[in-house]
Amino acid sequence: MPQPTLTSEDFLLAAKSAEIHTLQQLLISCDLVTKVTQLIHELQRERGLSNTYLVSEGQRFAQMRDDELKATQEAETAFREALASLDLDRHEGASARLYSSLAFVLQCLESLPALRAQVTARGVDASENTQLFTRLIAGLLAVVFEAADISHDPDITRALVAMFNFVQGKEYAGQERAWGLIGFTAGSFSNRVQDRLHQLQEAQVRCFDVYSDFVQTIPQAQWRQLETSDVTSELNRLRQMITRYRQEDSLPTAISEVWYEVATRRIDEMQTIELELATELLALCQKKIEQAEEDLRLHREHLKDLATVEEPPMSPMSLLPDDGIEAGINVAPGVNVKLARSIFELVQAQAERLQRTSDELAEARQALDERKLIDKAKGLLIQSKGISEEEAYKHLRQAAMDSNKRMVDVAMNVISVAELLTSR
């Protein structure tokens, strides 16, 4: 039995159906992102409380830490439930990177109970505890990044880029809280910890600058309000105390609780903005799906109506060339000209919309592409110089400052030189 001949109408409707399916999958990914950001928030709190518990030899925040363990477990459960909605049969390159990030996160989560037991028994120091928690959170941030990378909708991509940079900036704020707790609880700050805290403050500024470029007006205003609030002013005073600290000075260890309370208030305010971003992201995805479904319905009805319209009898004058049709399609004898013209216009409109979307997507993805280049350059420096990721980043940043260039331009130079040496 011969297969039915596929028409332009079939492919036009199939294209819109494919768009809807892609948006539905993107909604699932964005829902996962919201669960990831909540888990990150609880892990950040657990990290800070665990550090104070360790440095104070179990004297401080023991009960708060126990309460936080329950909240973290609830967030982890929600995260694992969101994983069940993913379509693991997708084999796109970007999806593969997302799944690799998720595999890394799950592996880290499996080792978390053992780390918690060590913290309870005070069998690990605060620095190592910070690094292990930060490693897990970095894996979760990679999930957010890869979710943005698989998005093919410019508006959703921009929203994901804004969220990724905000969550990344909030993570740097969490690390600052953790390292500050170590110093204040011990009553002293080494030069290494002071430098680390300064770098974390600079990193926050970079992330929130990118966030402000990509976010909508209201969340941007919320962030500006937080940055000029009393809690941020109080945090800045404590930051200055750390900056001015000298080795011969002594600090009351009770300041650690003040530091934790102030830093936590600021991070909790960030969490409020983060939840707003998550709500807006899911609403945007749903709106895109509903809009695409409505477009598909209208396309079907329009084509159905036109197919039933009878053409008027042909007159000698009507046989003259029609510029609109002749310019784009050839109409065979007996074909409904009005239907052909309508399909042609729909195809043209779809092509123009896809081109606009492609242009807007390229602009939205620039921040993601620049991060990839910087990460690649860092990897090359780590491999060639045998240095840490933190040191590699400092090399790139210093080179950018010395040459008055953007860091991504320096990263591209590093990659070009490495490729040139490899080719030789």
Contacts in CASP RR format, 6 or more apart in sequence:
PFRMAT RR
TARGET T0000
AUTHOR 0000-0000-0000
METHOD contacts of the structure
MODEL  1
MPQPTLTSEDFLLAAKSAEIHTLQQLLISCDLVTKVTQLIHELQRERGLS
NTYLVSEGQRFAQMRDDELKATQEAETAFREALASLDLDRHEGASARLYS
SLAFVLQCLESLPALRAQVTARGVDASENTQLFTRLIAGLLAVVFEAADI
SHDPDITRALVAMFNFVQGKEYAGQERAWGLIGFTAGSFSNRVQDRLHQL
QEAQVRCFDVYSDFVQTIPQAQWRQLETSDVTSELNRLRQMITRYRQEDS
LPTAISEVWYEVATRRIDEMQTIELELATELLALCQKKIEQAEEDLRLHR
EHLKDLATVEEPPMSPMSLLPDDGIEAGINVAPGVNVKLARSIFELVQAQ
AERLQRTSDELAEARQALDERKLIDKAKGLLIQSKGISEEEAYKHLRQAA
MDSNKRMVDVAMNVISVAELLTSR
8 343 0 8 1.000
8 347 0 8 1.000
9 303 0 8 1.000
9 343 0 8 1.000
12 299 0 8 1.000
12 343 0 8 1.000
12 346 0 8 1.000
12 347 0 8 1.000
12 350 0 8 1.000
13 296 0 8 1.000
13 299 0 8 1.000
13 300 0 8 1.000
13 303 0 8 1.000
15 350 0 8 1.000
16 292 0 8 1.000
16 295 0 8 1.000
16 296 0 8 1.000
16 299 0 8 1.000
17 296 0 8 1.000
19 292 0 8 1.000
20 289 0 8 1.000
20 292 0 8 1.000
20 293 0 8 1.000
20 296 0 8 1.000
22 152 0 8 1.000
23 153 0 8 1.000
23 285 0 8 1.000
23 288 0 8 1.000
23 289 0 8 1.000
23 292 0 8 1.000
24 289 0 8 1.000
25 87 0 8 1.000
25 90 0 8 1.000
26 150 0 8 1.000
26 151 0 8 1.000
26 152 0 8 1.000
26 153 0 8 1.000
26 156 0 8 1.000
26 285 0 8 1.000
27 282 0 8 1.000
27 285 0 8 1.000
27 286 0 8 1.000
27 289 0 8 1.000
28 85 0 8 1.000
28 86 0 8 1.000
28 87 0 8 1.000
29 86 0 8 1.000
29 98 0 8 1.000
29 147 0 8 1.000
29 150 0 8 1.000
29 151 0 8 1.000
30 147 0 8 1.000
30 156 0 8 1.000
30 160 0 8 1.000
30 281 0 8 1.000
30 282 0 8 1.000
30 285 0 8 1.000
31 82 0 8 1.000
31 85 0 8 1.000
31 282 0 8 1.000
32 79 0 8 1.000
32 82 0 8 1.000
32 83 0 8 1.000
32 85 0 8 1.000
32 86 0 8 1.000
32 143 0 8 1.000
32 147 0 8 1.000
33 143 0 8 1.000
33 144 0 8 1.000
33 147 0 8 1.000
33 160 0 8 1.000
33 163 0 8 1.000
33 278 0 8 1.000
33 281 0 8 1.000
34 278 0 8 1.000
34 281 0 8 1.000
34 282 0 8 1.000
35 75 0 8 1.000
35 78 0 8 1.000
35 79 0 8 1.000
35 81 0 8 1.000
35 82 0 8 1.000
36 79 0 8 1.000
36 140 0 8 1.000
36 143 0 8 1.000
36 144 0 8 1.000
37 144 0 8 1.000
37 163 0 8 1.000
37 167 0 8 1.000
37 274 0 8 1.000
37 278 0 8 1.000
38 75 0 8 1.000
38 78 0 8 1.000
38 79 0 8 1.000
39 72 0 8 1.000
39 75 0 8 1.000
39 76 0 8 1.000
39 78 0 8 1.000
39 79 0 8 1.000
39 140 0 8 1.000
40 137 0 8 1.000
40 140 0 8 1.000
40 141 0 8 1.000
40 167 0 8 1.000
40 170 0 8 1.000
40 171 0 8 1.000
41 75 0 8 1.000
41 170 0 8 1.000
41 267 0 8 1.000
41 271 0 8 1.000
41 274 0 8 1.000
42 68 0 8 1.000
42 71 0 8 1.000
42 72 0 8 1.000
42 74 0 8 1.000
42 75 0 8 1.000
43 72 0 8 1.000
43 75 0 8 1.000
43 133 0 8 1.000
43 136 0 8 1.000
43 137 0 8 1.000
43 140 0 8 1.000
44 133 0 8 1.000
44 137 0 8 1.000
44 170 0 8 1.000
44 171 0 8 1.000
44 174 0 8 1.000
44 177 0 8 1.000
44 267 0 8 1.000
45 68 0 8 1.000
45 71 0 8 1.000
45 72 0 8 1.000
45 264 0 8 1.000
46 65 0 8 1.000
46 68 0 8 1.000
46 69 0 8 1.000
46 72 0 8 1.000
46 133 0 8 1.000
47 129 0 8 1.000
47 130 0 8 1.000
47 133 0 8 1.000
47 134 0 8 1.000
47 137 0 8 1.000
47 174 0 8 1.000
47 178 0 8 1.000
48 174 0 8 1.000
48 177 0 8 1.000
48 178 0 8 1.000
48 181 0 8 1.000
48 260 0 8 1.000
49 61 0 8 1.000
49 64 0 8 1.000
49 65 0 8 1.000
49 68 0 8 1.000
50 65 0 8 1.000
50 116 0 8 1.000
50 119 0 8 1.000
50 126 0 8 1.000
50 129 0 8 1.000
50 133 0 8 1.000
51 126 0 8 1.000
51 129 0 8 1.000
51 130 0 8 1.000
51 178 0 8 1.000
51 181 0 8 1.000
51 182 0 8 1.000
51 185 0 8 1.000
52 60 0 8 1.000
52 61 0 8 1.000
52 181 0 8 1.000
52 185 0 8 1.000
52 256 0 8 1.000
52 260 0 8 1.000
53 60 0 8 1.000
53 61 0 8 1.000
53 62 0 8 1.000
53 65 0 8 1.000
53 119 0 8 1.000
54 119 0 8 1.000
54 122 0 8 1.000
54 124 0 8 1.000
54 125 0 8 1.000
54 126 0 8 1.000
54 129 0 8 1.000
55 126 0 8 1.000
55 181 0 8 1.000
55 182 0 8 1.000
55 183 0 8 1.000
55 185 0 8 1.000
55 186 0 8 1.000
55 256 0 8 1.000
56 185 0 8 1.000
56 253 0 8 1.000
56 256 0 8 1.000
57 122 0 8 1.000
58 122 0 8 1.000
60 185 0 8 1.000
60 256 0 8 1.000
60 257 0 8 1.000
61 260 0 8 1.000
65 119 0 8 1.000
69 116 0 8 1.000
76 109 0 8 1.000
83 102 0 8 1.000
88 99 0 8 1.000
92 150 0 8 1.000
94 146 0 8 1.000
94 149 0 8 1.000
94 150 0 8 1.000
95 150 0 8 1.000
97 146 0 8 1.000
97 149 0 8 1.000
98 143 0 8 1.000
98 146 0 8 1.000
98 147 0 8 1.000
98 149 0 8 1.000
98 150 0 8 1.000
101 139 0 8 1.000
101 142 0 8 1.000
101 143 0 8 1.000
101 145 0 8 1.000
101 146 0 8 1.000
102 143 0 8 1.000
104 139 0 8 1.000
104 142 0 8 1.000
105 136 0 8 1.000
105 139 0 8 1.000
105 140 0 8 1.000
105 143 0 8 1.000
108 135 0 8 1.000
108 136 0 8 1.000
108 139 0 8 1.000
109 136 0 8 1.000
112 136 0 8 1.000
115 124 0 8 1.000
115 129 0 8 1.000
115 132 0 8 1.000
115 133 0 8 1.000
118 124 0 8 1.000
119 129 0 8 1.000
124 132 0 8 1.000
126 178 0 8 1.000
126 181 0 8 1.000
126 182 0 8 1.000
127 182 0 8 1.000
130 175 0 8 1.000
130 178 0 8 1.000
130 179 0 8 1.000
130 182 0 8 1.000
133 178 0 8 1.000
134 171 0 8 1.000
134 175 0 8 1.000
137 171 0 8 1.000
138 171 0 8 1.000
141 164 0 8 1.000
141 167 0 8 1.000
141 168 0 8 1.000
141 171 0 8 1.000
144 160 0 8 1.000
144 163 0 8 1.000
144 164 0 8 1.000
144 167 0 8 1.000
145 164 0 8 1.000
145 368 0 8 1.000
145 371 0 8 1.000
147 160 0 8 1.000
148 157 0 8 1.000
148 160 0 8 1.000
148 161 0 8 1.000
148 163 0 8 1.000
148 164 0 8 1.000
148 368 0 8 1.000
149 365 0 8 1.000
149 368 0 8 1.000
151 157 0 8 1.000
151 160 0 8 1.000
152 357 0 8 1.000
152 361 0 8 1.000
153 288 0 8 1.000
153 357 0 8 1.000
153 361 0 8 1.000
154 357 0 8 1.000
154 360 0 8 1.000
154 361 0 8 1.000
154 363 0 8 1.000
154 364 0 8 1.000
155 284 0 8 1.000
155 288 0 8 1.000
155 360 0 8 1.000
156 281 0 8 1.000
156 284 0 8 1.000
156 285 0 8 1.000
156 288 0 8 1.000
157 361 0 8 1.000
157 364 0 8 1.000
157 365 0 8 1.000
157 368 0 8 1.000
158 214 0 8 1.000
158 364 0 8 1.000
159 214 0 8 1.000
159 277 0 8 1.000
159 280 0 8 1.000
159 281 0 8 1.000
159 284 0 8 1.000
160 281 0 8 1.000
161 210 0 8 1.000
161 214 0 8 1.000
161 364 0 8 1.000
161 365 0 8 1.000
161 367 0 8 1.000
161 368 0 8 1.000
162 210 0 8 1.000
162 211 0 8 1.000
162 214 0 8 1.000
162 215 0 8 1.000
162 216 0 8 1.000
162 219 0 8 1.000
162 277 0 8 1.000
163 274 0 8 1.000
163 277 0 8 1.000
163 278 0 8 1.000
163 281 0 8 1.000
165 207 0 8 1.000
165 208 0 8 1.000
165 210 0 8 1.000
165 211 0 8 1.000
165 214 0 8 1.000
165 367 0 8 1.000
166 207 0 8 1.000
166 208 0 8 1.000
166 211 0 8 1.000
166 215 0 8 1.000
166 223 0 8 1.000
166 270 0 8 1.000
166 273 0 8 1.000
166 274 0 8 1.000
166 277 0 8 1.000
167 274 0 8 1.000
168 207 0 8 1.000
169 203 0 8 1.000
169 204 0 8 1.000
169 207 0 8 1.000
169 208 0 8 1.000
169 211 0 8 1.000
170 267 0 8 1.000
170 270 0 8 1.000
170 271 0 8 1.000
170 274 0 8 1.000
172 200 0 8 1.000
172 201 0 8 1.000
172 203 0 8 1.000
172 204 0 8 1.000
172 207 0 8 1.000
173 200 0 8 1.000
173 204 0 8 1.000
173 263 0 8 1.000
173 266 0 8 1.000
173 267 0 8 1.000
173 270 0 8 1.000
174 263 0 8 1.000
174 267 0 8 1.000
175 200 0 8 1.000
176 197 0 8 1.000
176 200 0 8 1.000
176 201 0 8 1.000
176 204 0 8 1.000
176 263 0 8 1.000
177 259 0 8 1.000
177 260 0 8 1.000
177 263 0 8 1.000
177 264 0 8 1.000
177 267 0 8 1.000
179 193 0 8 1.000
179 196 0 8 1.000
179 197 0 8 1.000
179 200 0 8 1.000
180 189 0 8 1.000
180 193 0 8 1.000
180 197 0 8 1.000
180 242 0 8 1.000
180 259 0 8 1.000
180 263 0 8 1.000
181 256 0 8 1.000
181 259 0 8 1.000
181 260 0 8 1.000
182 193 0 8 1.000
183 189 0 8 1.000
183 193 0 8 1.000
183 251 0 8 1.000
183 256 0 8 1.000
184 251 0 8 1.000
184 253 0 8 1.000
184 255 0 8 1.000
184 256 0 8 1.000
184 259 0 8 1.000
185 253 0 8 1.000
185 256 0 8 1.000
186 253 0 8 1.000
187 250 0 8 1.000
187 251 0 8 1.000
187 252 0 8 1.000
187 253 0 8 1.000
187 255 0 8 1.000
187 256 0 8 1.000
188 245 0 8 1.000
188 247 0 8 1.000
188 249 0 8 1.000
188 250 0 8 1.000
188 251 0 8 1.000
189 197 0 8 1.000
189 242 0 8 1.000
189 245 0 8 1.000
189 251 0 8 1.000
194 242 0 8 1.000
194 243 0 8 1.000
194 245 0 8 1.000
197 239 0 8 1.000
197 242 0 8 1.000
198 243 0 8 1.000
199 390 0 8 1.000
199 394 0 8 1.000
201 239 0 8 1.000
208 223 0 8 1.000
210 367 0 8 1.000
211 223 0 8 1.000
212 220 0 8 1.000
212 223 0 8 1.000
213 367 0 8 1.000
214 364 0 8 1.000
214 367 0 8 1.000
215 223 0 8 1.000
215 277 0 8 1.000
216 280 0 8 1.000
218 276 0 8 1.000
219 273 0 8 1.000
219 276 0 8 1.000
219 277 0 8 1.000
219 280 0 8 1.000
222 272 0 8 1.000
222 273 0 8 1.000
222 276 0 8 1.000
223 273 0 8 1.000
226 232 0 8 1.000
226 266 0 8 1.000
226 269 0 8 1.000
226 270 0 8 1.000
226 273 0 8 1.000
229 269 0 8 1.000
231 262 0 8 1.000
231 265 0 8 1.000
231 266 0 8 1.000
231 269 0 8 1.000
232 266 0 8 1.000
234 262 0 8 1.000
235 262 0 8 1.000
235 263 0 8 1.000
235 266 0 8 1.000
238 255 0 8 1.000
238 258 0 8 1.000
238 259 0 8 1.000
238 262 0 8 1.000
241 251 0 8 1.000
241 255 0 8 1.000
245 251 0 8 1.000
299 346 0 8 1.000
302 342 0 8 1.000
302 346 0 8 1.000
303 339 0 8 1.000
303 342 0 8 1.000
303 343 0 8 1.000
306 336 0 8 1.000
306 338 0 8 1.000
306 339 0 8 1.000
306 342 0 8 1.000
307 336 0 8 1.000
307 339 0 8 1.000
309 336 0 8 1.000
309 338 0 8 1.000
309 339 0 8 1.000
311 336 0 8 1.000
311 337 0 8 1.000
311 338 0 8 1.000
312 318 0 8 1.000
322 337 0 8 1.000
324 341 0 8 1.000
325 331 0 8 1.000
325 337 0 8 1.000
325 340 0 8 1.000
325 341 0 8 1.000
325 344 0 8 1.000
328 344 0 8 1.000
329 340 0 8 1.000
329 344 0 8 1.000
331 337 0 8 1.000
331 340 0 8 1.000
370 408 0 8 1.000
370 411 0 8 1.000
373 408 0 8 1.000
373 411 0 8 1.000
373 412 0 8 1.000
373 415 0 8 1.000
374 396 0 8 1.000
374 407 0 8 1.000
374 408 0 8 1.000
374 411 0 8 1.000
376 411 0 8 1.000
376 415 0 8 1.000
377 392 0 8 1.000
377 396 0 8 1.000
377 410 0 8 1.000
377 411 0 8 1.000
377 412 0 8 1.000
377 414 0 8 1.000
377 415 0 8 1.000
378 389 0 8 1.000
378 392 0 8 1.000
378 393 0 8 1.000
378 396 0 8 1.000
378 411 0 8 1.000
379 389 0 8 1.000
379 392 0 8 1.000
380 414 0 8 1.000
380 415 0 8 1.000
380 418 0 8 1.000
381 387 0 8 1.000
381 392 0 8 1.000
381 395 0 8 1.000
381 396 0 8 1.000
381 414 0 8 1.000
382 388 0 8 1.000
382 389 0 8 1.000
382 392 0 8 1.000
384 418 0 8 1.000
385 391 0 8 1.000
385 392 0 8 1.000
385 395 0 8 1.000
387 395 0 8 1.000
396 407 0 8 1.000
396 410 0 8 1.000
396 411 0 8 1.000
396 414 0 8 1.000
397 407 0 8 1.000
399 405 0 8 1.000
399 410 0 8 1.000
400 406 0 8 1.000
400 407 0 8 1.000
400 409 0 8 1.000
400 410 0 8 1.000
403 410 0 8 1.000
END
